Amino acid sequence: MQMDPEGFEALVTAELDRLPDDMVDGLENVVFVVEDRPEDGSLDLLGLYDGWALTERDRYGIGELPDRIIIYREPHLAACETADELRDEVHTTLVHEIAHFYGIDDERLHELGWA
């Protein structure tokens, strides 16, 4: 599948806007970033939560740089064949990474069907 960076970023923004308010209203000091690929250049990782989970914020200080939720464009495009499939995968990736912000680990996400 092909999509330019601007189109993909617009898709991520649209999917973020579709998430329930109670999921995103609690996000504090978090920025969403779109990058082409992970640092290792692989196509295996769709997204990454880079920061302190809410459950670990006792170590979190005032003036900290924002946590980041990174969505990788090229791995998503490689994994999807249609625009609908891409939209669904971006949605799932956003939910997955936001869950990490709330302290939900991969094992629990698998149980919930989000991993």
Biopython code that builds the backbone (N, CA, C, O; Angstrom):
import numpy as np
from Bio.PDB.StructureBuilder import StructureBuilder

atoms = [
    (1, "MET", "N", (0.844, -1.180, 0.000)),
    (1, "MET", "CA", (0.000, 0.000, 0.000)),
    (1, "MET", "C", (0.889, 1.243, 0.000)),
    (1, "MET", "O", (1.978, 1.232, 0.575)),
    (2, "GLN", "N", (0.431, 2.294, -0.634)),
    (2, "GLN", "CA", (1.177, 3.547, -0.722)),
    (2, "GLN", "C", (0.368, 4.677, -0.074)),
    (2, "GLN", "O", (-0.854, 4.736, -0.213)),
    (3, "MET", "N", (1.062, 5.568, 0.633)),
    (3, "MET", "CA", (0.446, 6.781, 1.164)),
    (3, "MET", "C", (1.564, 7.717, 1.569)),
    (3, "MET", "O", (2.506, 7.313, 2.250)),
    (4, "ASP", "N", (1.462, 8.960, 1.154)),
    (4, "ASP", "CA", (2.512, 9.919, 1.488)),
    (4, "ASP", "C", (2.450, 10.279, 2.977)),
    (4, "ASP", "O", (1.430, 10.054, 3.628)),
    (5, "PRO", "N", (3.535, 10.833, 3.509)),
    (5, "PRO", "CA", (3.578, 11.147, 4.941)),
    (5, "PRO", "C", (2.436, 12.055, 5.407)),
    (5, "PRO", "O", (1.891, 11.852, 6.492)),
    (6, "GLU", "N", (2.073, 13.049, 4.600)),
    (6, "GLU", "CA", (1.003, 13.964, 4.992)),
    (6, "GLU", "C", (-0.344, 13.252, 5.072)),
    (6, "GLU", "O", (-1.124, 13.484, 5.996)),
    (7, "GLY", "N", (-0.610, 12.390, 4.102)),
    (7, "GLY", "CA", (-1.857, 11.623, 4.111)),
    (7, "GLY", "C", (-1.934, 10.684, 5.298)),
    (7, "GLY", "O", (-2.984, 10.544, 5.924)),
    (8, "PHE", "N", (-0.807, 10.037, 5.607)),
    (8, "PHE", "CA", (-0.785, 9.117, 6.742)),
    (8, "PHE", "C", (-0.980, 9.874, 8.051)),
    (8, "PHE", "O", (-1.714, 9.417, 8.928)),
    (9, "GLU", "N", (-0.333, 11.019, 8.189)),
    (9, "GLU", "CA", (-0.493, 11.817, 9.403)),
    (9, "GLU", "C", (-1.947, 12.266, 9.560)),
    (9, "GLU", "O", (-2.470, 12.281, 10.675)),
    (10, "ALA", "N", (-2.595, 12.627, 8.471)),
    (10, "ALA", "CA", (-4.010, 13.012, 8.516)),
    (10, "ALA", "C", (-4.872, 11.829, 8.956)),
    (10, "ALA", "O", (-5.827, 12.001, 9.714)),
    (11, "LEU", "N", (-4.533, 10.631, 8.481)),
    (11, "LEU", "CA", (-5.259, 9.428, 8.884)),
    (11, "LEU", "C", (-5.097, 9.181, 10.378)),
    (11, "LEU", "O", (-6.074, 8.886, 11.066)),
    (12, "VAL", "N", (-3.878, 9.297, 10.885)),
    (12, "VAL", "CA", (-3.631, 9.103, 12.320)),
    (12, "VAL", "C", (-4.433, 10.123, 13.131)),
    (12, "VAL", "O", (-5.041, 9.768, 14.141)),
    (13, "THR", "N", (-4.437, 11.371, 12.702)),
    (13, "THR", "CA", (-5.191, 12.411, 13.404)),
    (13, "THR", "C", (-6.683, 12.099, 13.402)),
    (13, "THR", "O", (-7.352, 12.248, 14.425)),
    (14, "ALA", "N", (-7.201, 11.671, 12.265)),
    (14, "ALA", "CA", (-8.617, 11.325, 12.166)),
    (14, "ALA", "C", (-8.969, 10.163, 13.087)),
    (14, "ALA", "O", (-10.013, 10.184, 13.739)),
    (15, "GLU", "N", (-8.103, 9.147, 13.146)),
    (15, "GLU", "CA", (-8.366, 8.003, 14.020)),
    (15, "GLU", "C", (-8.244, 8.399, 15.490)),
    (15, "GLU", "O", (-8.993, 7.898, 16.328)),
    (16, "LEU", "N", (-7.330, 9.273, 15.803)),
    (16, "LEU", "CA", (-7.201, 9.772, 17.171)),
    (16, "LEU", "C", (-8.477, 10.517, 17.575)),
    (16, "LEU", "O", (-8.945, 10.378, 18.705)),
    (17, "ASP", "N", (-9.032, 11.296, 16.665)),
    (17, "ASP", "CA", (-10.274, 12.031, 16.934)),
    (17, "ASP", "C", (-11.464, 11.104, 17.133)),
    (17, "ASP", "O", (-12.432, 11.480, 17.795)),
    (18, "ARG", "N", (-11.408, 9.894, 16.569)),
    (18, "ARG", "CA", (-12.506, 8.927, 16.695)),
    (18, "ARG", "C", (-12.475, 8.150, 18.003)),
    (18, "ARG", "O", (-13.452, 7.484, 18.346)),
    (19, "LEU", "N", (-11.377, 8.225, 18.734)),
    (19, "LEU", "CA", (-11.278, 7.479, 19.992)),
    (19, "LEU", "C", (-12.224, 8.078, 21.027)),
    (19, "LEU", "O", (-12.500, 9.278, 20.993)),
    (20, "PRO", "N", (-12.724, 7.250, 21.948)),
    (20, "PRO", "CA", (-13.640, 7.763, 22.979)),
    (20, "PRO", "C", (-12.972, 8.831, 23.845)),
    (20, "PRO", "O", (-11.786, 8.739, 24.161)),
    (21, "ASP", "N", (-13.746, 9.832, 24.216)),
    (21, "ASP", "CA", (-13.221, 10.922, 25.043)),
    (21, "ASP", "C", (-12.599, 10.423, 26.336)),
    (21, "ASP", "O", (-11.559, 10.930, 26.757)),
    (22, "ASP", "N", (-13.227, 9.425, 26.977)),
    (22, "ASP", "CA", (-12.686, 8.960, 28.261)),
    (22, "ASP", "C", (-11.343, 8.261, 28.097)),
    (22, "ASP", "O", (-10.612, 8.098, 29.074)),
    (23, "MET", "N", (-11.007, 7.848, 26.887)),
    (23, "MET", "CA", (-9.698, 7.246, 26.639)),
    (23, "MET", "C", (-8.621, 8.319, 26.493)),
    (23, "MET", "O", (-7.505, 8.143, 26.983)),
    (24, "VAL", "N", (-8.937, 9.411, 25.837)),
    (24, "VAL", "CA", (-7.922, 10.422, 25.553)),
    (24, "VAL", "C", (-7.921, 11.581, 26.550)),
    (24, "VAL", "O", (-6.915, 12.280, 26.674)),
    (25, "ASP", "N", (-9.018, 11.795, 27.256)),
    (25, "ASP", "CA", (-9.067, 12.913, 28.202)),
    (25, "ASP", "C", (-8.064, 12.766, 29.336)),
    (25, "ASP", "O", (-7.601, 13.768, 29.881)),
    (26, "GLY", "N", (-7.722, 11.544, 29.699)),
    (26, "GLY", "CA", (-6.779, 11.319, 30.786)),
    (26, "GLY", "C", (-5.314, 11.411, 30.386)),
    (26, "GLY", "O", (-4.432, 11.347, 31.243)),
    (27, "LEU", "N", (-5.047, 11.561, 29.099)),
    (27, "LEU", "CA", (-3.665, 11.659, 28.643)),
    (27, "LEU", "C", (-3.081, 12.983, 29.103)),
    (27, "LEU", "O", (-3.617, 14.052, 28.812)),
    (28, "GLU", "N", (-1.985, 12.892, 29.819)),
    (28, "GLU", "CA", (-1.350, 14.083, 30.364)),
    (28, "GLU", "C", (0.118, 14.084, 29.971)),
    (28, "GLU", "O", (0.823, 13.096, 30.177)),
    (29, "ASN", "N", (0.574, 15.188, 29.409)),
    (29, "ASN", "CA", (1.970, 15.356, 29.019)),
    (29, "ASN", "C", (2.403, 14.269, 28.022)),
    (29, "ASN", "O", (3.465, 13.664, 28.162)),
    (30, "VAL", "N", (1.544, 14.040, 27.006)),
    (30, "VAL", "CA", (1.802, 13.046, 25.964)),
    (30, "VAL", "C", (1.650, 13.718, 24.605)),
    (30, "VAL", "O", (0.695, 14.459, 24.372)),
    (31, "VAL", "N", (2.596, 13.454, 23.714)),
    (31, "VAL", "CA", (2.487, 13.925, 22.338)),
    (31, "VAL", "C", (2.437, 12.720, 21.409)),
    (31, "VAL", "O", (3.009, 11.668, 21.693)),
    (32, "PHE", "N", (1.742, 12.900, 20.298)),
    (32, "PHE", "CA", (1.657, 11.873, 19.271)),
    (32, "PHE", "C", (2.580, 12.278, 18.134)),
    (32, "PHE", "O", (2.565, 13.423, 17.682)),
    (33, "VAL", "N", (3.384, 11.323, 17.677)),
    (33, "VAL", "CA", (4.385, 11.574, 16.649)),
    (33, "VAL", "C", (4.245, 10.502, 15.574)),
    (33, "VAL", "O", (4.048, 9.326, 15.880)),
    (34, "VAL", "N", (4.349, 10.916, 14.317)),
    (34, "VAL", "CA", (4.395, 9.959, 13.210)),
    (34, "VAL", "C", (5.816, 9.961, 12.668)),
    (34, "VAL", "O", (6.372, 11.011, 12.346)),
    (35, "GLU", "N", (6.395, 8.767, 12.570)),
    (35, "GLU", "CA", (7.727, 8.605, 11.988)),
    (35, "GLU", "C", (7.639, 7.537, 10.906)),
    (35, "GLU", "O", (6.722, 6.716, 10.908)),
    (36, "ASP", "N", (8.591, 7.550, 9.986)),
    (36, "ASP", "CA", (8.573, 6.579, 8.900)),
    (36, "ASP", "C", (8.814, 5.156, 9.390)),
    (36, "ASP", "O", (8.051, 4.243, 9.074)),
    (37, "ARG", "N", (9.887, 4.975, 10.170)),
    (37, "ARG", "CA", (10.270, 3.638, 10.648)),
    (37, "ARG", "C", (10.884, 3.736, 12.033)),
    (37, "ARG", "O", (11.326, 4.806, 12.452)),
    (38, "PRO", "N", (10.910, 2.601, 12.748)),
    (38, "PRO", "CA", (11.659, 2.571, 14.009)),
    (38, "PRO", "C", (13.149, 2.797, 13.756)),
    (38, "PRO", "O", (13.616, 2.668, 12.625)),
    (39, "GLU", "N", (13.889, 3.132, 14.803)),
    (39, "GLU", "CA", (15.326, 3.418, 14.676)),
    (39, "GLU", "C", (16.103, 2.276, 14.045)),
    (39, "GLU", "O", (17.076, 2.512, 13.329)),
    (40, "ASP", "N", (15.681, 1.028, 14.304)),
    (40, "ASP", "CA", (16.419, -0.113, 13.745)),
    (40, "ASP", "C", (16.081, -0.369, 12.275)),
    (40, "ASP", "O", (16.654, -1.266, 11.657)),
    (41, "GLY", "N", (15.159, 0.409, 11.716)),
    (41, "GLY", "CA", (14.814, 0.288, 10.307)),
    (41, "GLY", "C", (13.863, -0.839, 9.973)),
    (41, "GLY", "O", (13.533, -1.039, 8.804)),
    (42, "SER", "N", (13.414, -1.580, 10.971)),
    (42, "SER", "CA", (12.565, -2.739, 10.712)),
    (42, "SER", "C", (11.144, -2.315, 10.351)),
    (42, "SER", "O", (10.749, -1.164, 10.539)),
    (43, "LEU", "N", (10.403, -3.262, 9.836)),
    (43, "LEU", "CA", (8.993, -3.054, 9.537)),
    (43, "LEU", "C", (8.104, -3.833, 10.501)),
    (43, "LEU", "O", (6.909, -3.994, 10.254)),
    (44, "ASP", "N", (8.681, -4.313, 11.590)),
    (44, "ASP", "CA", (7.951, -5.158, 12.539)),
    (44, "ASP", "C", (7.161, -4.382, 13.584)),
    (44, "ASP", "O", (6.160, -4.884, 14.093)),
    (45, "LEU", "N", (7.585, -3.188, 13.907)),
    (45, "LEU", "CA", (6.983, -2.414, 14.990)),
    (45, "LEU", "C", (6.050, -1.354, 14.410)),
    (45, "LEU", "O", (6.469, -0.521, 13.606)),
    (46, "LEU", "N", (4.779, -1.390, 14.824)),
    (46, "LEU", "CA", (3.792, -0.440, 14.310)),
    (46, "LEU", "C", (3.730, 0.837, 15.137)),
    (46, "LEU", "O", (3.435, 1.912, 14.613)),
    (47, "GLY", "N", (4.007, 0.714, 16.422)),
    (47, "GLY", "CA", (3.938, 1.875, 17.299)),
    (47, "GLY", "C", (4.770, 1.654, 18.543)),
    (47, "GLY", "O", (5.228, 0.545, 18.818)),
    (48, "LEU", "N", (4.958, 2.741, 19.298)),
    (48, "LEU", "CA", (5.778, 2.669, 20.503)),
    (48, "LEU", "C", (5.305, 3.717, 21.499)),
    (48, "LEU", "O", (5.057, 4.868, 21.140)),
    (49, "TYR", "N", (5.184, 3.301, 22.763)),
    (49, "TYR", "CA", (4.954, 4.259, 23.841)),
    (49, "TYR", "C", (6.299, 4.514, 24.489)),
    (49, "TYR", "O", (6.928, 3.584, 24.994)),
    (50, "ASP", "N", (6.748, 5.754, 24.483)),
    (50, "ASP", "CA", (8.039, 6.141, 25.032)),
    (50, "ASP", "C", (7.788, 7.088, 26.195)),
    (50, "ASP", "O", (7.593, 8.288, 25.999)),
    (51, "GLY", "N", (7.793, 6.544, 27.404)),
    (51, "GLY", "CA", (7.549, 7.380, 28.569)),
    (51, "GLY", "C", (7.259, 6.558, 29.808)),
    (51, "GLY", "O", (7.492, 5.350, 29.852)),
    (52, "TRP", "N", (6.744, 7.246, 30.812)),
    (52, "TRP", "CA", (6.388, 6.619, 32.084)),
    (52, "TRP", "C", (4.896, 6.342, 32.100)),
    (52, "TRP", "O", (4.089, 7.249, 31.896)),
    (53, "ALA", "N", (4.528, 5.087, 32.343)),
    (53, "ALA", "CA", (3.118, 4.736, 32.468)),
    (53, "ALA", "C", (2.512, 5.487, 33.652)),
    (53, "ALA", "O", (3.205, 5.811, 34.616)),
    (54, "LEU", "N", (1.240, 5.753, 33.566)),
    (54, "LEU", "CA", (0.531, 6.456, 34.633)),
    (54, "LEU", "C", (0.703, 5.750, 35.977)),
    (54, "LEU", "O", (0.752, 6.393, 37.026)),
    (55, "THR", "N", (0.793, 4.432, 35.933)),
    (55, "THR", "CA", (0.968, 3.646, 37.160)),
    (55, "THR", "C", (2.368, 3.783, 37.754)),
    (55, "THR", "O", (2.601, 3.357, 38.885)),
    (56, "GLU", "N", (3.301, 4.371, 37.006)),
    (56, "GLU", "CA", (4.682, 4.556, 37.477)),
    (56, "GLU", "C", (5.038, 6.024, 37.644)),
    (56, "GLU", "O", (6.211, 6.368, 37.791)),
    (57, "ARG", "N", (4.048, 6.878, 37.623)),
    (57, "ARG", "CA", (4.309, 8.313, 37.640)),
    (57, "ARG", "C", (4.762, 8.838, 38.999)),
    (57, "ARG", "O", (4.994, 10.039, 39.137)),
    (58, "ASP", "N", (4.893, 7.988, 39.994)),
    (58, "ASP", "CA", (5.428, 8.468, 41.271)),
    (58, "ASP", "C", (6.878, 8.913, 41.094)),
    (58, "ASP", "O", (7.387, 9.709, 41.884)),
    (59, "ARG", "N", (7.542, 8.400, 40.060)),
    (59, "ARG", "CA", (8.911, 8.801, 39.741)),
    (59, "ARG", "C", (8.952, 9.951, 38.750)),
    (59, "ARG", "O", (10.031, 10.395, 38.357)),
    (60, "TYR", "N", (7.816, 10.424, 38.352)),
    (60, "TYR", "CA", (7.672, 11.400, 37.285)),
    (60, "TYR", "C", (7.722, 12.795, 37.900)),
    (60, "TYR", "O", (6.972, 13.089, 38.831)),
    (61, "GLY", "N", (8.587, 13.644, 37.394)),
    (61, "GLY", "CA", (8.748, 14.961, 37.994)),
    (61, "GLY", "C", (8.162, 16.086, 37.168)),
    (61, "GLY", "O", (7.875, 15.923, 35.982)),
    (62, "ILE", "N", (7.992, 17.198, 37.794)),
    (62, "ILE", "CA", (7.507, 18.395, 37.119)),
    (62, "ILE", "C", (8.588, 18.858, 36.149)),
    (62, "ILE", "O", (9.778, 18.792, 36.458)),
    (63, "GLY", "N", (8.179, 19.316, 35.004)),
    (63, "GLY", "CA", (9.130, 19.780, 34.003)),
    (63, "GLY", "C", (9.682, 18.677, 33.121)),
    (63, "GLY", "O", (10.588, 18.919, 32.323)),
    (64, "GLU", "N", (9.155, 17.475, 33.251)),
    (64, "GLU", "CA", (9.589, 16.365, 32.394)),
    (64, "GLU", "C", (9.191, 16.631, 30.948)),
    (64, "GLU", "O", (8.161, 17.250, 30.683)),
    (65, "LEU", "N", (10.006, 16.166, 30.024)),
    (65, "LEU", "CA", (9.621, 16.206, 28.616)),
    (65, "LEU", "C", (8.384, 15.337, 28.438)),
    (65, "LEU", "O", (8.181, 14.384, 29.191)),
    (66, "PRO", "N", (7.559, 15.655, 27.453)),
    (66, "PRO", "CA", (6.351, 14.848, 27.256)),
    (66, "PRO", "C", (6.691, 13.414, 26.879)),
    (66, "PRO", "O", (7.685, 13.150, 26.202)),
    (67, "ASP", "N", (5.846, 12.495, 27.330)),
    (67, "ASP", "CA", (5.912, 11.134, 26.830)),
    (67, "ASP", "C", (5.497, 11.186, 25.364)),
    (67, "ASP", "O", (4.828, 12.121, 24.925)),
    (68, "ARG", "N", (5.909, 10.159, 24.612)),
    (68, "ARG", "CA", (5.580, 10.138, 23.194)),
    (68, "ARG", "C", (4.891, 8.835, 22.825)),
    (68, "ARG", "O", (5.268, 7.757, 23.284)),
    (69, "ILE", "N", (3.893, 8.958, 22.000)),
    (69, "ILE", "CA", (3.302, 7.801, 21.335)),
    (69, "ILE", "C", (3.682, 7.957, 19.871)),
    (69, "ILE", "O", (3.263, 8.895, 19.193)),
    (70, "ILE", "N", (4.486, 7.012, 19.405)),
    (70, "ILE", "CA", (5.013, 7.074, 18.043)),
    (70, "ILE", "C", (4.265, 6.058, 17.184)),
    (70, "ILE", "O", (4.140, 4.888, 17.547)),
    (71, "ILE", "N", (3.774, 6.523, 16.048)),
    (71, "ILE", "CA", (3.115, 5.658, 15.082)),
    (71, "ILE", "C", (4.011, 5.615, 13.847)),
    (71, "ILE", "O", (4.369, 6.653, 13.292)),
    (72, "TYR", "N", (4.371, 4.399, 13.423)),
    (72, "TYR", "CA", (5.298, 4.228, 12.308)),
    (72, "TYR", "C", (4.536, 4.001, 10.999)),
    (72, "TYR", "O", (3.742, 3.067, 10.885)),
    (73, "ARG", "N", (4.789, 4.858, 10.029)),
    (73, "ARG", "CA", (4.073, 4.852, 8.746)),
    (73, "ARG", "C", (4.413, 3.641, 7.880)),
    (73, "ARG", "O", (3.513, 2.906, 7.475)),
    (74, "GLU", "N", (5.680, 3.426, 7.595)),
    (74, "GLU", "CA", (6.062, 2.376, 6.648)),
    (74, "GLU", "C", (5.671, 0.971, 7.124)),
    (74, "GLU", "O", (5.200, 0.185, 6.302)),
    (75, "PRO", "N", (5.839, 0.612, 8.399)),
    (75, "PRO", "CA", (5.360, -0.699, 8.830)),
    (75, "PRO", "C", (3.848, -0.876, 8.661)),
    (75, "PRO", "O", (3.381, -1.959, 8.308)),
    (76, "HIS", "N", (3.083, 0.198, 8.917)),
    (76, "HIS", "CA", (1.638, 0.108, 8.708)),
    (76, "HIS", "C", (1.324, -0.129, 7.229)),
    (76, "HIS", "O", (0.497, -0.975, 6.890)),
    (77, "LEU", "N", (1.984, 0.618, 6.363)),
    (77, "LEU", "CA", (1.718, 0.467, 4.931)),
    (77, "LEU", "C", (2.118, -0.920, 4.437)),
    (77, "LEU", "O", (1.455, -1.490, 3.571)),
    (78, "ALA", "N", (3.195, -1.458, 4.984)),
    (78, "ALA", "CA", (3.646, -2.793, 4.585)),
    (78, "ALA", "C", (2.684, -3.879, 5.064)),
    (78, "ALA", "O", (2.555, -4.922, 4.423)),
    (79, "ALA", "N", (2.010, -3.638, 6.189)),
    (79, "ALA", "CA", (1.139, -4.648, 6.780)),
    (79, "ALA", "C", (-0.282, -4.627, 6.216)),
    (79, "ALA", "O", (-1.038, -5.575, 6.425)),
    (80, "CYS", "N", (-0.650, -3.575, 5.516)),
    (80, "CYS", "CA", (-2.038, -3.406, 5.085)),
    (80, "CYS", "C", (-2.145, -3.368, 3.567)),
    (80, "CYS", "O", (-1.247, -2.889, 2.874)),
    (81, "GLU", "N", (-3.275, -3.888, 3.063)),
    (81, "GLU", "CA", (-3.498, -3.908, 1.621)),
    (81, "GLU", "C", (-4.553, -2.909, 1.169)),
    (81, "GLU", "O", (-4.560, -2.509, 0.005)),
    (82, "THR", "N", (-5.452, -2.495, 2.073)),
    (82, "THR", "CA", (-6.521, -1.577, 1.699)),
    (82, "THR", "C", (-6.562, -0.401, 2.669)),
    (82, "THR", "O", (-5.990, -0.455, 3.758)),
    (83, "ALA", "N", (-7.242, 0.654, 2.256)),
    (83, "ALA", "CA", (-7.387, 1.830, 3.117)),
    (83, "ALA", "C", (-8.173, 1.492, 4.381)),
    (83, "ALA", "O", (-7.851, 1.997, 5.457)),
    (84, "ASP", "N", (-9.189, 0.653, 4.273)),
    (84, "ASP", "CA", (-9.963, 0.261, 5.449)),
    (84, "ASP", "C", (-9.111, -0.537, 6.434)),
    (84, "ASP", "O", (-9.174, -0.330, 7.646)),
    (85, "GLU", "N", (-8.316, -1.448, 5.889)),
    (85, "GLU", "CA", (-7.420, -2.235, 6.732)),
    (85, "GLU", "C", (-6.406, -1.316, 7.425)),
    (85, "GLU", "O", (-6.110, -1.504, 8.605)),
    (86, "LEU", "N", (-5.884, -0.346, 6.716)),
    (86, "LEU", "CA", (-4.928, 0.599, 7.278)),
    (86, "LEU", "C", (-5.569, 1.413, 8.397)),
    (86, "LEU", "O", (-4.976, 1.592, 9.461)),
    (87, "ARG", "N", (-6.772, 1.901, 8.153)),
    (87, "ARG", "CA", (-7.489, 2.675, 9.163)),
    (87, "ARG", "C", (-7.706, 1.841, 10.434)),
    (87, "ARG", "O", (-7.502, 2.335, 11.542)),
    (88, "ASP", "N", (-8.118, 0.583, 10.274)),
    (88, "ASP", "CA", (-8.332, -0.302, 11.419)),
    (88, "ASP", "C", (-7.032, -0.553, 12.176)),
    (88, "ASP", "O", (-7.013, -0.556, 13.407)),
    (89, "GLU", "N", (-5.941, -0.764, 11.433)),
    (89, "GLU", "CA", (-4.656, -1.055, 12.075)),
    (89, "GLU", "C", (-4.125, 0.162, 12.825)),
    (89, "GLU", "O", (-3.578, 0.015, 13.917)),
    (90, "VAL", "N", (-4.274, 1.353, 12.265)),
    (90, "VAL", "CA", (-3.855, 2.572, 12.956)),
    (90, "VAL", "C", (-4.685, 2.741, 14.227)),
    (90, "VAL", "O", (-4.149, 3.092, 15.278)),
    (91, "HIS", "N", (-5.978, 2.496, 14.132)),
    (91, "HIS", "CA", (-6.863, 2.596, 15.309)),
    (91, "HIS", "C", (-6.396, 1.641, 16.414)),
    (91, "HIS", "O", (-6.270, 2.033, 17.574)),
    (92, "THR", "N", (-6.144, 0.397, 16.040)),
    (92, "THR", "CA", (-5.692, -0.608, 17.011)),
    (92, "THR", "C", (-4.357, -0.208, 17.623)),
    (92, "THR", "O", (-4.161, -0.356, 18.830)),
    (93, "THR", "N", (-3.439, 0.294, 16.809)),
    (93, "THR", "CA", (-2.131, 0.720, 17.306)),
    (93, "THR", "C", (-2.276, 1.876, 18.286)),
    (93, "THR", "O", (-1.611, 1.884, 19.322)),
    (94, "LEU", "N", (-3.123, 2.846, 17.987)),
    (94, "LEU", "CA", (-3.346, 3.967, 18.909)),
    (94, "LEU", "C", (-3.885, 3.475, 20.250)),
    (94, "LEU", "O", (-3.396, 3.878, 21.305)),
    (95, "VAL", "N", (-4.890, 2.606, 20.209)),
    (95, "VAL", "CA", (-5.457, 2.066, 21.447)),
    (95, "VAL", "C", (-4.379, 1.314, 22.234)),
    (95, "VAL", "O", (-4.261, 1.471, 23.449)),
    (96, "HIS", "N", (-3.607, 0.506, 21.535)),
    (96, "HIS", "CA", (-2.548, -0.287, 22.156)),
    (96, "HIS", "C", (-1.541, 0.613, 22.873)),
    (96, "HIS", "O", (-1.212, 0.367, 24.034)),
    (97, "GLU", "N", (-1.057, 1.637, 22.204)),
    (97, "GLU", "CA", (-0.033, 2.508, 22.796)),
    (97, "GLU", "C", (-0.609, 3.391, 23.906)),
    (97, "GLU", "O", (0.068, 3.652, 24.900)),
    (98, "ILE", "N", (-1.835, 3.847, 23.746)),
    (98, "ILE", "CA", (-2.483, 4.611, 24.824)),
    (98, "ILE", "C", (-2.667, 3.725, 26.050)),
    (98, "ILE", "O", (-2.532, 4.192, 27.181)),
    (99, "ALA", "N", (-2.972, 2.455, 25.832)),
    (99, "ALA", "CA", (-3.111, 1.522, 26.957)),
    (99, "ALA", "C", (-1.808, 1.429, 27.744)),
    (99, "ALA", "O", (-1.833, 1.332, 28.970)),
    (100, "HIS", "N", (-0.682, 1.458, 27.058)),
    (100, "HIS", "CA", (0.602, 1.442, 27.763)),
    (100, "HIS", "C", (0.756, 2.685, 28.641)),
    (100, "HIS", "O", (1.329, 2.596, 29.727)),
    (101, "PHE", "N", (0.261, 3.830, 28.198)),
    (101, "PHE", "CA", (0.277, 5.034, 29.030)),
    (101, "PHE", "C", (-0.457, 4.771, 30.343)),
    (101, "PHE", "O", (-0.011, 5.200, 31.407)),
    (102, "TYR", "N", (-1.582, 4.066, 30.263)),
    (102, "TYR", "CA", (-2.389, 3.777, 31.457)),
    (102, "TYR", "C", (-1.844, 2.609, 32.266)),
    (102, "TYR", "O", (-2.426, 2.240, 33.286)),
    (103, "GLY", "N", (-0.731, 2.021, 31.823)),
    (103, "GLY", "CA", (-0.098, 0.949, 32.588)),
    (103, "GLY", "C", (-0.578, -0.443, 32.240)),
    (103, "GLY", "O", (-0.306, -1.384, 32.986)),
    (104, "ILE", "N", (-1.274, -0.605, 31.149)),
    (104, "ILE", "CA", (-1.761, -1.917, 30.721)),
    (104, "ILE", "C", (-0.664, -2.575, 29.879)),
    (104, "ILE", "O", (-0.235, -2.024, 28.865)),
    (105, "ASP", "N", (-0.219, -3.752, 30.307)),
    (105, "ASP", "CA", (0.887, -4.416, 29.609)),
    (105, "ASP", "C", (0.389, -5.260, 28.435)),
    (105, "ASP", "O", (-0.814, -5.444, 28.249)),
    (106, "ASP", "N", (1.340, -5.766, 27.651)),
    (106, "ASP", "CA", (1.001, -6.535, 26.453)),
    (106, "ASP", "C", (0.185, -7.782, 26.765)),
    (106, "ASP", "O", (-0.716, -8.135, 26.005)),
    (107, "GLU", "N", (0.488, -8.455, 27.877)),
    (107, "GLU", "CA", (-0.259, -9.661, 28.236)),
    (107, "GLU", "C", (-1.741, -9.333, 28.410)),
    (107, "GLU", "O", (-2.601, -10.041, 27.888)),
    (108, "ARG", "N", (-2.033, -8.276, 29.134)),
    (108, "ARG", "CA", (-3.428, -7.873, 29.355)),
    (108, "ARG", "C", (-4.069, -7.404, 28.044)),
    (108, "ARG", "O", (-5.246, -7.669, 27.800)),
    (109, "LEU", "N", (-3.303, -6.715, 27.208)),
    (109, "LEU", "CA", (-3.824, -6.282, 25.912)),
    (109, "LEU", "C", (-4.200, -7.480, 25.036)),
    (109, "LEU", "O", (-5.191, -7.435, 24.308)),
    (110, "HIS", "N", (-3.406, -8.548, 25.110)),
    (110, "HIS", "CA", (-3.749, -9.777, 24.376)),
    (110, "HIS", "C", (-5.067, -10.334, 24.891)),
    (110, "HIS", "O", (-5.925, -10.742, 24.107)),
    (111, "GLU", "N", (-5.228, -10.352, 26.212)),
    (111, "GLU", "CA", (-6.482, -10.857, 26.812)),
    (111, "GLU", "C", (-7.672, -10.034, 26.339)),
    (111, "GLU", "O", (-8.755, -10.576, 26.119)),
    (112, "LEU", "N", (-7.478, -8.742, 26.184)),
    (112, "LEU", "CA", (-8.548, -7.834, 25.778)),
    (112, "LEU", "C", (-8.762, -7.792, 24.266)),
    (112, "LEU", "O", (-9.738, -7.213, 23.788)),
    (113, "GLY", "N", (-7.838, -8.414, 23.509)),
    (113, "GLY", "CA", (-7.939, -8.454, 22.055)),
    (113, "GLY", "C", (-7.365, -7.237, 21.361)),
    (113, "GLY", "O", (-7.719, -6.967, 20.213)),
    (114, "TRP", "N", (-6.486, -6.491, 22.022)),
    (114, "TRP", "CA", (-5.894, -5.275, 21.443)),
    (114, "TRP", "C", (-4.416, -5.453, 21.124)),
    (114, "TRP", "O", (-3.704, -4.466, 20.942)),
    (115, "ALA", "N", (-3.952, -6.669, 21.053)),
    (115, "ALA", "CA", (-2.539, -6.902, 20.720)),
    (115, "ALA", "C", (-2.415, -8.151, 19.861)),
    (115, "ALA", "O", (-1.309, -8.525, 19.471)),
]
sb = StructureBuilder()
sb.init_structure("model")
sb.init_model(0)
sb.init_chain("A")
sb.init_seg("    ")
for serial, (resi, resn, name, xyz) in enumerate(atoms, 1):
    if name == "N":
        sb.init_residue(resn, " ", resi, " ")
    sb.init_atom(name, np.array(xyz, "f"), 0.0, 1.0, " ", f" {name:<3s}", serial, name[0])
structure = sb.get_structure()
